[in-house]
Every structure is written in C-alpha cells, then in structure tokens.
Amino acid sequence: MKEHENELSPGCKENIVKLKQKKVRDVAEACKADAARLCKDTQPGQGRVLRCLKQQEDKLSPPCKEHLASQRDRR
C-alpha cells in the first residue's frame, strides 16, 4: 500500500493516520510501566521510547511484549 499511498483518497489517508495513532496509543498503554522502568532517561518523540523498548525486549512484561509483537504482525 505504501507504494500507492499517493493514489489514496483523502478519506482513506485520514483513516490510515487515525489507525496509526490508535496503534501508538495502544502500545503506550500496554507498555507504560515498562517504558517508565526501562526507558526513563529516553526523551519521548520520534519513536525513541519504542526503539528503547524494542532494544530491551527480553526485559519487557508479557503484555507489552505481546502488544509489540501483534503490532509488528499487522504491518
């Protein structure tokens, strides 16, 4: 779909943006405690906290780990 993104209707593009925002919120909620514990010195924004979490996947709580895996599978 990425290679055809410029062909999408404005409504479709808007829905994709909303879906991506929801995914970010879902991961943030599922991984909130892990981010506070493992990435407390990481400045939020531009995917930095997510990268920090992924780099420490072996230390993540099961719910956070599952959520990150399910997000990866949807791409």
C-alpha positions, 0 to 999 in steps of 0.5 A: 500500500505504501507504494500507492499511498499517493493514489489514496483518497483523502478519506482513506489517508485520514483513516490510515493516520487515525489507525496509526495513532490508535496503534501508538496509543495502544502500545503506550498503554500496554507498555507504560510501566515498562517504558517508565522502568526501562526507558526513563532517561529516553526523551519521548518523540520520534519513536525513541521510547519504542526503539528503547523498548524494542532494544530491551525486549527480553526485559519487557512484561508479557503484555507489552511484549505481546502488544509489540509483537501483534503490532509488528504482525499487522504491518 
